Amino acid sequence: MTMRGLTSAYLMRRIYDYKPGDTILLHAAAGGVGLIVAQWAKLLGLTVIGTVSSETKAEVAREHGCDYIINYSTENIAKRVRELTDGVGVNVVLDSVGKDTFEASLDSVKRRGLVVCVGTSSGPIPPFNPHILGLKGSPYLTRPALADYIADPAEKAALAGELFDHVASGRIRIETNQRYGLEDTAQAHRDWNRARRLDRRSSSSDDGTLIMHIEQLTHALGAEISGVKLADAIHDDGLFAELRGALLKHRVIFLRDQDISRAEHVAFARRFGELEDHPVAGSDPEHPGLVRIYRTPEQPNDRYENSWHSDTTWREAPQFGAVLRCVECPPVGGDTMWANMVLAYERLPEHVKAEIADLHARHSIEATFGAVMPIEKRLALKAQYPDAEHPVVRTHPETGEKILYVNVFTTHFTNFHTPARVRYGADANPGAADLLRYLISQATIPEYQVRWRWKPNSVAIWDNSATQHYAVMDYPPCHRKMERAGIIGSKPF
């Protein structure tokens, strides 16, 4: 209570000279600081407009003193504030969210009002030209820190005294979400440790209500996630569920600064399912399922990665997805691109969709990885991994979406030669080949793509059934070390 309480105290008693009847906009009103501030504001005779992300949080915020609630996931914050204040705006905005709400905060404050940036749970506020303040009614802007309001022992004691007096009298309620008996000491320690993990993965915020921040990278696919440590998701079911949901929504997700061990890499990937070895690339001997994709100045770039593909479609049950971590990379170049093959199917002409609806195709490791092998090894590889046959349009096993499912591993259609398509034998080969080339080319359309620039300890996690990817080999001979854990999938249908 102390830190959030003292933060609330200086926001209510030092940051602005409130008068009864003033109106404030309180972001994250159902958060730890928000619940205290809302109650304190009512003691001062203020009107409180609170923002929340759900109806459940809206009810909590109302119970703690908010006069009006704005659900920012469904409502325009600034527009609603202007409606509630007859176009005037609020006297003060208390913004603990940061990047996602900053512009709305400036648009919600009255002329020469005050915007208080007290936290950045959605990420830091981007640089901006101060000239914009003159275009928005000349508001004052401050980013205070608690330390500067409690540096003087006397002032700290005064703020703490007022806070504890309100709490002791019942004028301000502090929520206690859990109580433990002595016999539950072990569980209390487990829950406390989990709370510490939540704190470590949340963005810098006095409120702490937002666990992780997701930034969409393109309209087609891809999102960068910050404020999260993948090592925590090994044991944290709630965090893992959030990451899995983000993966299904964005198809590929990216994270920076993931300094994890190989054992942690494998353990996290196994939360999605069992891992598979690669018959050509092999796995790390101490961590089965972790494939080391290493390039060195002495080893030339090969011909397998810099082509659009979905991993292991030559298997009867191709990979569900993969977790790829950068160990070392060139300072410039060596990016990876992904393409959204759900979108590629959606935007096909209707007559093409009808043409391919019932088609199946073969996918071959022999014709790709095996092409450079001596014939004996190539045939042995094919015997071990016979060409797999998959529908040209597969269905996503979890979302039910239709996916265009041909790539560089696809060699030919298996059921194209039918009376409906072929008048003479001469129609078969060019017709099928031209159609297959056209379908494979859809991954090259930039509007379906996202491009990721690697840095050491960056991680990409992708849905292999719904995407294709391409490793750009535009770098000179150097070290590029990547480690990938591939998750076993199911037979396409």
Secondary structure, 3 states (H helix, E strand, C coil): CHHHHHHHHHHHHCCCCCCCCCEEEECCCCCHHHHHHHHHHHHCCCEEEEEECCHHHHHHHHHCCCCEEEECCCCCHHHHHHHHCCCCCEEEEEECCCCCCHHHHHHHEEEEEEEEECECCCCCCCCCCCHHHHCCCCCEEECCCHHHHCCCHHHHHHHHHHHHHHHHHCCCCCCCCCCCCHHHHHHHHHHHHHHHHHHHHCCCECCCCCCCEEEECCCCCCEEEECCCHHHHCCCHHHHHHHHHHHHHHCEEEECCCCCCHHHHHHHHCCCCCECCCCCCCCECCECCEEEEEECCCCCCCCCCCCCECCCCCCCCCEEEEEEEEEECCCCCCCEEEEEHHHHHHCCCHHHHHHHCCCEEEECCCCCHHHHCCHHHHHHHHHHCCCEEEECEEECCCCCCEEECCCCCEEEECCCCCCCCCCCHHHHHHHHHHHHHHHHHHHHCHHHEEEECCCCCCEEEEECCCEEEEECCCCCCCCEEEEEEEEECCCCC
